[in-house]
């Protein structure tokens, strides 16, 4: 289950990425984490598909689903600390270095701007920042 994101991770999934571009562990784990997070949050597939397209609904189910992805994958802990090594292993090779750079930039920006917010809000702001940095690299599970 550790192997999914981003995240959540190009912490999203626009259709410019084929499933085959993700390693096998990511593919298996992402399906399981997606299922678990949907059940835990009650989010609809339609709402997830909106985020995949870069349309962020600021509702609580979307935010909770997003936070669930980051934490279930284990790339983010409760203290809003990133496991860079795991994240790097999960990102598709062709965007790995660029996307990791953007994720770290967004993490720092979010920490500075949202220090007093709860984890659910922080991970949501982080995800939106990542999308806005380079939408063509966006993927979401």
Residue pairs with C-beta under 8 A, 6 or more apart in sequence:
1 29
1 32
1 33
1 36
1 72
1 73
1 74
2 29
2 73
2 74
2 86
3 23
3 25
3 26
3 28
3 29
3 30
3 73
3 86
3 89
3 90
4 26
4 29
4 30
4 32
4 33
4 34
4 69
4 72
4 73
4 90
4 141
5 11
5 30
5 69
5 70
5 73
5 75
5 87
5 90
5 141
6 12
6 69
6 70
6 73
6 75
6 87
6 90
6 91
6 103
6 127
6 130
6 139
6 140
6 141
7 69
7 70
7 73
7 75
7 76
7 87
7 127
7 140
7 141
8 66
8 69
8 70
8 73
8 75
8 127
8 140
8 141
9 75
9 87
9 90
9 91
9 99
9 103
9 130
9 139
10 17
10 91
10 92
10 95
10 99
10 130
10 137
10 138
10 139
11 66
11 69
11 70
11 103
11 126
11 127
11 130
11 131
11 139
11 140
12 51
12 52
12 54
12 127
12 130
12 131
12 138
12 139
12 140
13 52
13 138
13 139
13 140
13 141
14 52
14 53
14 54
14 135
14 136
14 138
14 139
14 140
15 52
16 136
16 139
17 92
17 139
19 27
21 92
21 93
21 94
22 30
22 90
22 92
23 89
23 90
26 90
29 73
30 141
33 68
33 69
33 72
33 73
33 141
34 48
34 69
34 141
36 68
36 72
37 43
37 65
37 68
37 69
37 72
38 45
38 48
38 65
40 64
40 68
41 61
41 64
41 65
41 68
42 61
43 61
43 62
43 64
43 65
44 61
47 57
47 59
47 61
47 62
47 65
48 62
48 65
48 140
50 56
50 57
51 57
51 62
51 66
51 127
51 140
52 138
52 139
52 140
54 131
54 135
54 138
56 62
56 124
56 127
56 128
56 131
58 124
60 120
62 124
63 120
63 121
63 123
63 124
64 120
66 120
66 123
66 124
66 127
67 119
67 120
67 123
67 124
69 141
70 76
70 123
70 126
70 127
71 77
71 78
71 119
71 123
73 86
73 90
74 83
74 86
75 82
75 83
75 86
75 87
75 90
76 82
76 83
76 123
77 83
78 119
80 107
80 110
80 111
80 119
80 122
80 123
82 103
82 104
82 107
84 100
84 104
87 100
87 103
88 96
88 100
91 99
91 100
92 139
95 137
98 134
98 137
99 130
99 134
99 137
102 130
102 133
102 134
102 137
103 126
103 130
105 129
105 133
106 126
106 129
106 130
106 133
107 126
109 129
110 122
110 125
110 126
110 129
111 122
113 125
114 121
114 122
114 125
117 125
130 138
131 138
